[in-house]
């Protein structure tokens, strides 16, 4: 006589694997192609190079999300208005809750 199921044992349906949600990759370390500009440079093009960029990646310039152009997995761009006053602006890339390192852009 064949043995029956063991009481309390998990069945195949109980051990089904649920896939984890996909998160965007963490944007890699970034560098700016240009790190200094004069105040008043309207629609200055900012180019950010790094890694793990996706079409959903966003450049954050001085705390504000920018309309970002995805070039490829290692380059993004955006236009920024460099209004007065002169000083440091912080730049990073965000993809969902994942962020890159922060770099400085000087308006002088």
Phi, psi and omega in degrees: 000133182284141180290146178270182180295148179279128180301133178085356180281148180285141176266172179300324179293329180286339185252018179298141182269129176263123181294145177286150177295149179273128175251151176295151178294154178292126177302137181287175178303138184247156171224151177262141179289334176220133186244002181220142175207164179273148176299149178090358178285092183287137179056044174294133179273123179255124178250127181245128176246144182186233181196162179061027177284149177230170179299339180271359180291144182230133173279131176251117182244118179055039176084002183241129175298135180253152172292108191256136175261122177275115177271307176195187186293351181237003180213135175230162176214161175198162174258135178229146175264124183262078181278157178297157008271166175294155178151188183274137172241134179267141184229136171208170178248135180239139172223101188066230179270357182272138179228155176276186170291166179254135177235159182263143171234124184261131172254115185237000000 
